Amino acid sequence: MRCAVSNQAKNRPALEENQRRRDVDTTARSSRSGPRKSLGQHFLTDTRILNRIVAAAELDPGDQVLEIGPGRGVLTRRLVEQAGRVVAVEMDQYLMADLPLRLDSPSNLEVVHGDARTIDLEPLVGADTPYKVVANLPYYAANPIVRRLLESPPKPVLLVVMVQQEVAHSMLAKPGSMSILSVATQFYAKPSLVCNVPPRSFRPPPTVNSSVVRLDVLPQPAVAVSDEAAFFQVVRAGFSAKRKQLRNSLSHGLGVHPTEIGELLENLEFDGRRRAETLTLDEWALIFKGWEERSKAGE
């Protein structure tokens, strides 16, 4: 799916985007920090992509938005125009200090210095207040950030995030090419592709393609399990020995003899020769239930 040009974008002069690119280049050269590879900084400059991101988030004046890695505020400016409150978490202290001034200090913007992988979100967005995540995520941290947002409270109601295209493929994967990220994403949310994004849409351009993904967080997990943490221990065990048969990978990951796992899978009428990437969420839930019952019986 390619990002189609919206009517709004068509009506804007091409000069606006060219000026945006020049502004990013100029400020990057003048900043004390500049684009920092260690923080995965690639500043989005493509107006069409910005339009698609904002449209996918379906913002209204009552929305609270968490933006991760606002950078120089190209997306942030759109967010503060449409949402009631925007909390921007930025690791780069220089960009954090510059951002409010760059946007003329909007009253509905709060900029926080921190790492989205570890920062306590509850004081920022509230324990019970709905919020959306709209962000151009750093490539190196996208996986743990998304997992953390989906698995730990307070959870957002919606995420619209830019990630490396390979990560997007994993989020959207079907049985046959599943991964731990696939299972985690689809356990908690319904993922959909917004559009693919070429390197030329950024300054500096990354060496990989990107994608914008929308994750509609489910009110309840896609499959019912008694203990989510224990469920994912079994899932991680299944993926612990890549490309090995499920019987062997579960044995390795759970620390039990292959014969025991073989008996467990046989009792579930499950083919132990299959590989973890072929399983559906329902099948993972079935295996977890069998493992849980076996563990309780052995106590």
N, C-alpha and C positions, 0 to 999 in steps of 0.2 A: 504494500500500500504506500503510495506516495502522498506527500503532503500537498493537497490541492490549495491553490491560491484563493483565499476568501475574497468576497466582493469588497470588503473593507480594505484589504491589502492592495487590491487592484486600483483602488481610487487614490491611494497614497502615491506621491511622486517617488520615482526611483532615487531621487536625491536624498531622501530621508534615510534609506538604508545605507547608501554610500557614506553619508555623514556619520551614521552610527558606527560604521567600521573604522572611519578615521578617528573618531572620538576614542574608541577602545584602544586603537593603536597608540594614540597620543598619550592617553592617561596611563597606559601600561608602561610606556617608556619613562614617564615622569614620576610614577609612583615609586616609593621607597622599596616596595615589595615586587612590583611587576608580576606577570603571570608566573606562578611558582609550580614547577612540575611536581614537586614533592607533595603538593596539595591537590594535584589533578586539575589545575585551573585552565579551563578552556572557555572563554567568554562567548556566549551566544550572541550573534549579531543579525541573524536572519529574521526579518519582520514576519514572514509567512509562518515560520515555525512558532514564533511567539504567539501569533494569532491562534494557531492550532492548540497550543498548550492551554491558553486561557479559556478557549472555547470548551475544551474537554473537561475543564474543572467546573464548569457551570456555576460560576460565582454569583452571589447576590450580596446586597449590603448587610445582610445579617450574618454572613459567613466569617468564621475565624480561620485563618490560613497560617500554616507553618511552612516557611521556606527554608531549605537547607542549602547552604552555599550560595548566597545571593550575589557574591562577586561584586560587580560594578552596578548592579541594580537595574539592568535592562528589563528583566522579568518582574522584579520587585515593583517597579513603577506601575506596571499594568495591574499588579495585585492590589496595591493600595488604592488604585482608582476604582476598583470594583468590589472589594471585600470590606467588611466592617472593621476587621483588625488583622494585622499581619505581624507575625513574630518571625524574624529572620535570624537564623543561627549561622554564624560565620567563624571559621577557625583562624583566618588571617586577621590579625588585630589591626593592621593598617586599613584594610578594606572595610572592616567593621566600623572604624572611626570615621571613614570618609562617607559611608553610605547615606546616613541621614542628611548630611550637607548636600550631597550630590542630588538628592531628591527633594530639596527644599524643606527638610524636616517635617514630613507629614505627621499629623497628630495620631493617626491610627497605625503607625509603624513602631515596633520595638525591636531593636537590634541587640543580639546577645552574642557574646564571645564564648565559643565552646565547640566541642566535638559531638556531633549528633549521634555517634555510636555509644556515647557514655553519659551525656548530659541528662539531668533529671528533667523530664518534660512536664511533669505534673504542675510545678510552680509556674511554668510558662503558659500552658494552655488550659489548666484546670483539670480536676479529676473527672468531672462529669459534663464538661462543656464540649459539644461536638466541634470537631475541627477537620480541615482538609489539609493534605500535604501537596504542595505544588513546588517542584524543584528540579533543577539541573544537577543531578548528583555527581560527585566526583567518582570516576571510574573505579578507583582502588577501594572505595568504601561503600559502593552501592549495595552489594549483597548483604553485608552485616547491618547496614542502616535499614533496608527494607525488612529484613528478618526481625530486627528489633521492634520496628513500628507495628508489624503485624502480630507479633507474639506477646508483647508486653504492654500492659496498660500505662497510660491512657491511649487507647487505640484510635486512630483516625477513622472517619466514615468513608473517606475516599483518598486515593493517592493518584496524582498525575506526575510521573517522574521521567526524566531523561536518563537513560542508562546506555551502557555499551550494548550494541546490537546482539552480541552473544548472550548477554545476561537476559535481554528481552526474550530471546528464543527459548531460554531455559524456563522463564516464567510462564510462557505460553505453550510449553511442550505437551505433547500427547504421549500416552503409553507407547513405549518403544524407544523413547529418547528422554525419559524423565530423569530428574536429578533431585537432590535434597531440596534445592531451591524451588524446583517445580512443585514438589509435594507441599512444602511450606506455604508457597504463594497460593496454591489452589485449595489448600485446607482452610485458609482464612479469607480468601478473596476470589472474586471473579475477574480474571485479567483479560484485557483486550488491547490490541495494538491501535494506537492513534496514528502514528506515521513513522517512517524511517527518515533519518537525518544524515546528510552527507558531511564529510569533514569541512567543506568550504563554508558551512554555516557558522563556524566558530573562528575566533581569534585568540591564540594561534590555533590552526587546524590540528585536530588530533590525528593519529595514524590509523584510527579505526572508525568504522561507521557507528552511528548511534541510533537509538529508537526512543520514541515517547510511548510509554505504556500507561494505561489507566487501570487501576485496581479498585474495584468496588468491594469494600470490606463487607463480609457477610455478617448478619446479626448473630448467627451461630456457625460454628465450624461446619464444613461441607459434609463431614462424617462424624458420627457421635463416638467418642472414646471416653473412658472413665478418668483418664489422667493424661493430659496433653504432653507434659514433660516426658513421661514414661513412653508414650506413643512415639515421640520423636527419637528417643533412645533406640527403639527398635528400628525405626527408619534409618537412622545414621548407621546402625549396625549392618543393615541390608546393603548400604552403599559403601561399606568400609573396605571391601576388596573389589576394586573396580573390574567389571567385566567377568567376574567369577559367578558361578552358579549360586542361586540364592541360598541353597543349603550350606555352602561353604562360607559365603560372606556373613550370614547370620551367625554361624558357628564362631567365626573369627571375631566378629564385633561384639557378641554377647558373652564370649568366653566359655562356651559349652562345647561338648563333643559333637561332631557332625552327625553321629548316629541319633542323638537326642533331637536335634533339629529336624533330621529326616523323619523321625517318628511323629514329631509335632506337625510337620507339613502333610504327612501322609494321613493323619487323623483328620486334617482339615480338607482332605481330598485336593491337595495342592501339589503341583508339579515342582519339586525342589530343584529341577534343572533349569528353571527359568532364571532370568537375571533381573536385578532390582529395577532397572530402567523400563521394564515392560509392565510393571504393576500399576493398577489403578488405585485411587484413594480407598475405595471400598475393599480392595484386596489387602491393602496395608492394615486397615481397621480389623479385618478378619484375622490376619496373622497376629496382630497385637493382642486381640482378645484371647486367642489360643495361648499365646505366650504368658499372658497375665494369669489365666486359669491354671496353667502348668506351674507357674511360680507360687501361686497360693496353695496349690496342692502339695508342694514340696516343703512348705513351712512347718 
